[in-house]
């Protein structure tokens, strides 16, 4: 039973990481999250990079299983 609990906790941690990454990425693209002294366009581009790489890595991880 210990291994099952570990697997569930790993899944929850992975899903939480995906959701947080997407929240931050979309916050940056929408202009809600900004970085002081960095132009908004740069922050938005970085946000899209975060969103795209998060989605790609999530799909790759699911396909690996």
ChimeraX attribute file (.defattr): number of C-alpha atoms within 10 A of each C-alpha:
attribute: neighborCount
match mode: 1-to-1
recipient: residues
	/A:1	6
	/A:2	6
	/A:3	8
	/A:4	9
	/A:5	10
	/A:6	11
	/A:7	12
	/A:8	11
	/A:9	12
	/A:10	12
	/A:11	12
	/A:12	12
	/A:13	12
	/A:14	13
	/A:15	13
	/A:16	12
	/A:17	13
	/A:18	16
	/A:19	13
	/A:20	13
	/A:21	18
	/A:22	20
	/A:23	16
	/A:24	16
	/A:25	24
	/A:26	18
	/A:27	17
	/A:28	24
	/A:29	23
	/A:30	15
	/A:31	14
	/A:32	10
	/A:33	17
	/A:34	18
	/A:35	11
	/A:36	8
	/A:37	6
	/A:38	9
	/A:39	10
	/A:40	17
	/A:41	13
	/A:42	13
	/A:43	21
	/A:44	21
	/A:45	14
	/A:46	15
	/A:47	25
	/A:48	18
	/A:49	14
	/A:50	20
	/A:51	20
	/A:52	14
	/A:53	15
	/A:54	19
	/A:55	15
	/A:56	11
	/A:57	12
	/A:58	15
	/A:59	11
	/A:60	11
	/A:61	10
	/A:62	8
	/A:63	8
	/A:64	7
	/A:65	5
